[in-house]
Amino acid sequence: MKKVMTTLLTFTLIGSLIGCAGNGGTAEPPTSSNTGTDAPPVVASETNDPVKLRIAWWGGQSRHDYTLKVIEMYEEQNPHVTIEPEYAPFDDYWKKLAPQAVAGGLPDIIQMDISYLNQYAGRNQLADLQPFADSGALNVADVSDNALSGGVVNGKLVAMNLGVNALQTTFDVETMKKNGIHIPPQDWTWDDMDQMGAEAKEKGLQIGGFAYRHDVFFPYYLRTIGQKMYSADGTTIGYADDLPFIDYFTRYQKWYDNDYILSLDKEAQKKGVAEEDEMVLGNAISGTGWSNQFLAVANLITDRSLELNPMPGPGTKEGLFLKPSMYFSVTESSKHKEEAAKFISFFINDIEANKLIKGERGVPVSSKVKEELKALLSENEARSSIM
């Protein structure tokens, strides 16, 4: 776990040299730079009036387990606050949230994805967190403007970034070596991926870990060839020539027809949790997705060596960007917005809490937390080497 976390931190920090290309193209760009970065540390509430908060998130079992522990830690430090958890796999989460939104019964804090941010913000269902950042209830003193900007919609800070991600590929190097499958170099290409798929199939294996999402990988492919998925204003398709579309899906069809990746009917049966990933189950030699997905999978694979690799190219550098992995938002219907903001502040800033979180929701946005985790893990690795 310690080696995994160190690798992940290093990988994503190196990825920051690539630059943050906005917020990934699905949420609106920030229109405000007033982020309250001089806010004082969050302080405990002066009132003893009991407060009950509801919080909802998606994720696998490991995320559920540590989040519950963080909640318990917060409740111990703030005995007037009781937090009721609600959680589900990714797809079920949004199905559950939708009717709550219509009925005005959303939890006080909801985990938010960039693909849904505009939808909920556009309906005025997310509270503006800027006043709490200004007051210090939401302490963003150690969070960069760039990290905050991904949660700004129409000039309002409606979502607090919990971590940053970059696209990557993971290889199960032990299984690949055992089966004589060629491990591609760092500067590998789509043709290398074709070859890897063919070699994997011969051994009864696949290359489709983490699930293969076209809403993620087709835009990546477009960026590698200098194209964009959408126009600058987000109202039209961003590419004029259909050839990239044809090339991309022709290759995908080849993988699908040759059983390099999981069939759609089998994929549809999955809940989108790491425990069901094909790499975890031992059926796939590689997985492609966001860096925090790597961490979730790596936590479950304890008997085999995994290796991080860049995405296939050419044009890998142009195709990558740092993306907010997920957010916490306070809902507009919440009767305890300030208390909800204080919990979010605790979640992103508290060192002990983040020793439990371990970057599973993305590399921490707090510079202090990031440095503390790096120092801790480096020390532990040094001790392990001595032993």
C-alpha positions as CSV (number, residue, x, y, z in Angstrom):
1,M,0.0,0.0,0.0
2,K,2.8,2.4,0.9
3,K,4.6,1.8,-2.3
4,V,1.4,2.2,-4.3
5,M,0.6,5.5,-2.7
6,T,4.1,6.8,-3.2
7,T,3.9,5.8,-6.9
8,L,0.5,7.4,-7.3
9,L,1.7,10.7,-5.7
10,T,4.8,10.8,-7.9
11,F,2.8,9.9,-11.0
12,T,0.2,12.6,-10.5
13,L,2.7,15.3,-9.4
14,I,4.7,14.6,-12.6
15,G,1.5,14.9,-14.5
16,S,1.0,18.4,-13.2
17,L,3.9,19.4,-15.5
18,I,1.5,18.6,-18.3
19,G,-0.7,21.4,-17.2
20,C,-4.4,21.5,-16.2
21,A,-6.5,21.9,-19.3
22,G,-9.4,23.5,-17.6
23,N,-11.7,21.0,-16.0
24,G,-12.0,18.3,-18.6
25,G,-14.5,19.9,-20.9
26,T,-17.7,18.8,-19.2
27,A,-18.1,21.5,-16.6
28,E,-18.1,25.2,-17.2
29,P,-14.8,27.1,-16.9
30,P,-14.3,29.2,-13.7
31,T,-15.5,32.8,-13.9
32,S,-14.3,33.9,-10.5
33,S,-10.8,34.0,-8.9
34,N,-12.0,35.0,-5.5
35,T,-11.2,31.7,-3.7
36,G,-10.6,32.8,-0.2
37,T,-7.1,31.3,0.0
38,D,-6.2,33.5,3.0
39,A,-8.9,31.9,5.1
40,P,-8.0,31.0,8.7
41,P,-8.1,27.4,9.9
42,V,-11.5,26.0,10.6
43,V,-12.6,26.2,14.2
44,A,-15.1,24.1,16.2
45,S,-18.6,25.4,16.4
46,E,-19.4,27.6,19.4
47,T,-22.9,26.3,19.6
48,N,-23.9,23.1,21.4
49,D,-27.2,22.8,19.5
50,P,-27.4,19.3,18.0
51,V,-27.0,19.1,14.3
52,K,-27.8,16.1,12.1
53,L,-26.2,16.0,8.6
54,R,-26.8,13.5,5.8
55,I,-23.9,12.7,3.5
56,A,-23.9,10.6,0.3
57,W,-21.2,9.2,-1.8
58,W,-20.5,6.4,-4.3
59,G,-17.6,3.9,-4.3
60,G,-16.4,0.5,-3.4
61,Q,-16.1,-1.2,0.0
62,S,-12.7,0.3,0.9
63,R,-14.0,3.8,0.3
64,H,-17.1,3.1,2.4
65,D,-15.0,1.8,5.2
66,Y,-12.5,4.6,5.6
67,T,-15.2,7.3,5.0
68,L,-17.2,5.9,7.9
69,K,-14.0,6.1,10.1
70,V,-13.4,9.7,9.1
71,I,-17.0,10.5,10.0
72,E,-16.5,8.9,13.4
73,M,-13.4,10.9,13.9
74,Y,-15.2,14.1,13.1
75,E,-18.1,13.3,15.4
76,E,-15.7,12.6,18.3
77,Q,-14.2,16.1,17.8
78,N,-17.7,17.7,17.3
79,P,-20.0,15.8,19.6
80,H,-23.0,18.1,18.7
81,V,-22.9,16.8,15.1
82,T,-24.3,13.5,14.0
83,I,-23.7,12.4,10.4
84,E,-25.9,9.8,8.6
85,P,-24.1,8.1,5.7
86,E,-25.7,7.0,2.4
87,Y,-23.6,5.3,-0.2
88,A,-24.0,3.2,-3.3
89,P,-22.1,2.1,-6.4
90,F,-21.6,4.8,-9.1
91,D,-24.6,4.0,-11.3
92,D,-27.0,3.3,-8.5
93,Y,-25.9,6.5,-6.7
94,W,-27.2,8.8,-9.4
95,K,-30.4,6.8,-9.8
96,K,-31.0,7.3,-6.0
97,L,-30.0,11.0,-6.0
98,A,-32.3,12.0,-8.9
99,P,-35.7,11.5,-7.2
100,Q,-34.3,13.0,-4.0
101,A,-33.4,16.1,-6.0
102,V,-36.8,16.3,-7.5
103,A,-38.5,16.0,-4.1
104,G,-36.2,18.5,-2.5
105,G,-34.8,15.8,-0.2
106,L,-31.1,15.8,-1.1
107,P,-28.6,15.0,1.6
108,D,-26.7,18.0,3.1
109,I,-23.4,16.9,1.5
110,I,-23.3,15.0,-1.8
111,Q,-20.3,13.6,-3.6
112,M,-20.3,15.2,-7.0
113,D,-18.8,14.2,-10.4
114,I,-17.7,16.6,-13.0
115,S,-20.2,15.1,-15.5
116,Y,-23.1,16.0,-13.3
117,L,-21.8,19.4,-11.9
118,N,-23.5,21.7,-14.4
119,Q,-26.8,19.7,-14.2
120,Y,-27.2,20.2,-10.4
121,A,-25.6,23.7,-10.3
122,G,-27.9,24.8,-13.2
123,R,-30.9,23.8,-11.2
124,N,-29.7,25.8,-8.2
125,Q,-29.4,22.7,-6.1
126,L,-25.9,23.3,-5.0
127,A,-25.0,26.0,-2.4
128,D,-22.3,28.6,-3.0
129,L,-19.4,27.7,-0.8
130,Q,-17.5,30.9,-1.3
131,P,-19.0,32.6,1.9
132,F,-17.7,29.7,3.9
133,A,-14.3,29.9,2.3
134,D,-14.2,33.6,3.1
135,S,-15.2,33.0,6.8
136,G,-12.8,30.1,7.3
137,A,-15.5,27.5,7.9
138,L,-14.2,26.0,4.7
139,N,-10.4,26.3,5.0
140,V,-8.8,26.5,1.6
141,A,-5.7,28.3,2.7
142,D,-3.5,25.4,1.4
143,V,-5.5,24.7,-1.7
144,S,-4.4,26.3,-5.0
145,D,-6.7,28.5,-7.1
146,N,-6.3,26.0,-9.9
147,A,-7.7,23.2,-7.7
148,L,-10.6,25.3,-6.6
149,S,-11.5,26.5,-10.1
150,G,-12.8,23.2,-11.2
151,G,-15.7,23.5,-8.7
152,V,-16.7,27.0,-9.9
153,V,-19.9,27.3,-12.1
154,N,-21.3,30.6,-13.1
155,G,-19.0,32.4,-10.7
156,K,-20.0,30.4,-7.7
157,L,-17.9,27.8,-5.8
158,V,-20.5,25.0,-5.8
159,A,-18.2,22.0,-5.4
160,M,-15.0,21.4,-3.4
161,N,-12.4,19.4,-5.2
162,L,-11.4,16.4,-3.2
163,G,-8.4,15.3,-5.3
164,V,-6.8,15.4,-8.7
165,N,-6.5,12.6,-11.3
166,A,-4.7,11.8,-14.5
167,L,-5.3,9.1,-17.0
168,Q,-3.0,6.2,-16.9
169,T,-2.6,2.5,-17.8
170,T,-1.9,-0.2,-15.3
171,F,-0.1,-3.4,-16.2
172,D,-0.2,-6.6,-14.1
173,V,3.5,-7.2,-14.8
174,E,3.6,-10.5,-12.9
175,T,0.8,-12.1,-14.9
176,M,2.2,-10.7,-18.2
177,K,5.7,-12.2,-17.5
178,K,4.2,-15.5,-16.4
179,N,2.3,-15.8,-19.7
180,G,5.0,-14.5,-21.9
181,I,3.1,-11.3,-22.8
182,H,5.3,-8.4,-24.1
183,I,5.3,-5.4,-21.7
184,P,5.1,-2.3,-23.8
185,P,7.6,0.6,-23.2
186,Q,6.7,3.9,-21.7
187,D,6.3,5.5,-25.1
188,W,3.9,2.8,-26.3
189,T,1.3,3.2,-29.0
190,W,-2.2,2.0,-29.9
191,D,-0.6,-0.6,-32.1
192,D,1.2,-1.9,-29.0
193,M,-2.1,-2.2,-27.3
194,D,-3.5,-4.2,-30.3
195,Q,-0.5,-6.6,-29.9
196,M,-1.0,-6.8,-26.2
197,G,-4.6,-7.7,-26.7
198,A,-3.9,-10.4,-29.2
199,E,-1.2,-12.0,-26.9
200,A,-3.5,-11.8,-23.9
201,K,-6.3,-13.5,-25.8
202,E,-4.0,-16.4,-26.7
203,K,-3.6,-17.0,-22.9
204,G,-7.3,-16.7,-22.1
205,L,-6.9,-13.1,-20.8
206,Q,-8.1,-9.6,-21.7
207,I,-6.9,-6.0,-21.6
208,G,-10.1,-4.4,-20.4
209,G,-9.6,-3.7,-16.7
210,F,-11.3,-0.6,-15.1
211,A,-13.9,-0.8,-17.9
212,Y,-13.5,1.0,-21.2
213,R,-15.5,4.3,-21.2
214,H,-15.8,6.1,-24.5
215,D,-16.8,9.3,-22.8
216,V,-13.2,9.3,-21.3
217,F,-11.1,7.7,-24.0
218,F,-12.5,9.1,-27.2
219,P,-11.9,12.7,-26.0
220,Y,-8.4,11.6,-25.0
221,Y,-7.8,10.2,-28.4
222,L,-9.0,13.4,-30.0
223,R,-6.6,15.5,-27.9
224,T,-3.7,13.4,-28.9
225,I,-4.3,14.4,-32.5
226,G,-5.0,18.0,-31.8
227,Q,-8.8,17.8,-31.8
228,K,-11.4,18.5,-29.2
229,M,-14.6,16.7,-28.3
230,Y,-16.7,20.0,-28.0
231,S,-16.4,23.5,-29.2
232,A,-15.2,26.2,-26.8
233,D,-18.7,27.2,-25.8
234,G,-19.8,23.5,-25.4
235,T,-22.7,23.8,-27.8
236,T,-21.4,21.8,-30.8
237,I,-19.0,19.0,-31.7
238,G,-15.4,20.3,-31.7
239,Y,-14.1,18.4,-34.7
240,A,-15.2,18.8,-38.3
241,D,-13.7,15.6,-39.8
242,D,-15.3,12.3,-38.9
243,L,-12.1,10.3,-39.7
244,P,-10.9,10.4,-36.0
245,F,-14.3,9.0,-34.9
246,I,-14.1,6.3,-37.5
247,D,-10.5,5.4,-36.7
248,Y,-11.2,5.2,-32.9
249,F,-14.3,3.1,-33.1
250,T,-12.9,0.8,-35.8
251,R,-10.1,0.0,-33.4
252,Y,-12.5,-0.5,-30.5
253,Q,-14.7,-2.8,-32.7
254,K,-11.6,-4.9,-33.4
255,W,-10.9,-5.3,-29.7
256,Y,-14.6,-6.1,-29.0
257,D,-14.9,-8.6,-31.9
258,N,-11.7,-10.4,-30.9
259,D,-12.6,-10.6,-27.2
260,Y,-9.7,-8.4,-26.1
261,I,-12.2,-6.6,-23.8
262,L,-15.2,-7.6,-21.9
263,S,-18.5,-8.0,-23.7
264,L,-21.1,-5.3,-23.2
265,D,-23.7,-7.7,-21.6
266,K,-21.1,-8.8,-19.0
267,E,-20.0,-5.2,-18.4
268,A,-23.6,-4.1,-17.9
269,Q,-23.9,-6.6,-15.0
270,K,-21.2,-4.9,-13.0
271,K,-21.8,-2.2,-10.3
272,G,-18.8,-0.1,-11.1
273,V,-16.9,-1.0,-8.0
274,A,-13.2,-2.0,-7.8
275,E,-14.0,-5.4,-6.3
276,E,-15.6,-6.4,-9.6
277,D,-12.8,-5.1,-11.8
278,E,-11.4,-7.7,-14.3
279,M,-7.9,-7.0,-13.1
280,V,-8.9,-7.8,-9.5
281,L,-10.6,-10.9,-10.6
282,G,-7.5,-12.0,-12.5
283,N,-9.1,-12.0,-15.9
284,A,-7.3,-8.9,-17.4
285,I,-3.6,-8.0,-17.6
286,S,-4.2,-4.3,-17.9
287,G,-6.5,-1.5,-16.9
288,T,-6.9,2.0,-18.3
289,G,-8.5,4.8,-16.4
290,W,-8.0,7.5,-13.8
291,S,-5.1,7.3,-11.3
292,N,-7.4,7.0,-8.3
293,Q,-8.9,3.9,-9.9
294,F,-5.5,2.4,-10.0
295,L,-5.2,3.0,-6.2
296,A,-8.6,1.3,-5.6
297,V,-7.6,-1.7,-7.7
298,A,-4.1,-1.9,-6.3
299,N,-5.4,-2.0,-2.7
300,L,-7.3,-5.2,-3.6
301,I,-4.4,-6.9,-5.5
302,T,-1.9,-7.9,-2.9
303,D,-0.4,-11.0,-4.5
304,R,0.8,-9.5,-7.8
305,S,3.0,-6.6,-8.9
306,L,1.3,-3.7,-10.8
307,E,3.1,-1.1,-12.9
308,L,1.8,2.4,-13.9
309,N,2.3,3.4,-17.5
310,P,1.4,6.5,-19.5
311,M,-1.6,6.3,-21.9
312,P,-0.9,5.0,-25.4
313,G,0.2,7.5,-28.1
314,P,1.5,9.1,-30.1
315,G,0.5,12.5,-28.7
316,T,0.2,11.3,-25.1
317,K,1.4,14.6,-23.5
318,E,-1.1,16.5,-25.5
319,G,-3.9,14.1,-24.6
320,L,-3.4,14.3,-20.8
321,F,-4.7,16.8,-18.3
322,L,-5.3,16.9,-14.5
323,K,-9.0,16.4,-13.6
324,P,-10.8,16.8,-10.4
325,S,-11.4,13.3,-9.3
326,M,-14.6,14.1,-7.5
327,Y,-16.1,16.8,-5.3
328,F,-18.1,17.3,-2.2
329,S,-21.0,19.8,-2.6
330,V,-23.4,21.2,0.0
331,T,-26.9,21.2,-1.3
332,E,-29.0,24.3,-1.4
333,S,-31.8,22.6,0.5
334,S,-29.5,21.9,3.5
335,K,-30.5,23.6,6.8
336,H,-27.0,23.3,8.1
337,K,-24.8,24.6,5.3
338,E,-22.0,26.0,7.5
339,E,-21.7,22.8,9.5
340,A,-21.6,20.8,6.2
341,A,-18.9,23.1,5.0
342,K,-16.9,22.5,8.2
343,F,-17.0,18.8,7.7
344,I,-15.7,19.2,4.1
345,S,-13.0,21.4,5.5
346,F,-12.0,18.6,7.9
347,F,-12.1,16.0,5.2
348,I,-9.6,17.9,3.0
349,N,-7.3,19.4,5.7
350,D,-7.1,17.0,8.6
351,I,-3.8,15.1,8.6
352,E,-5.1,12.1,10.6
353,A,-8.2,11.8,8.5
354,N,-6.1,11.8,5.4
355,K,-3.9,9.0,6.7
356,L,-7.1,7.0,6.5
357,I,-8.1,8.3,3.1
358,K,-4.6,7.8,1.6
359,G,-5.4,9.7,-1.6
360,E,-8.1,7.2,-2.6
361,R,-10.3,10.0,-3.9
362,G,-7.3,11.5,-5.8
363,V,-4.1,13.2,-4.9
364,P,-5.0,15.6,-2.0
365,V,-5.7,19.2,-2.9
366,S,-4.2,20.5,0.3
367,S,-0.5,21.1,-0.1
368,K,0.1,20.5,3.6
369,V,-1.7,17.1,3.5
370,K,0.1,16.1,0.3
371,E,3.5,16.9,1.9
372,E,2.6,15.1,5.1
373,L,1.6,11.9,3.3
374,K,4.7,12.0,1.1
375,A,6.9,12.4,4.1
376,L,5.1,9.7,6.1
377,L,5.3,7.1,3.3
378,S,8.9,7.9,2.4
379,E,9.9,7.3,6.0
380,N,8.0,4.0,6.2
381,E,9.6,2.8,3.0
382,A,13.0,3.7,4.3
383,R,12.3,1.6,7.5
384,S,11.1,-1.2,5.3
385,S,14.3,-1.1,3.3
386,I,16.4,-1.2,6.5
387,M,14.5,-4.2,7.7
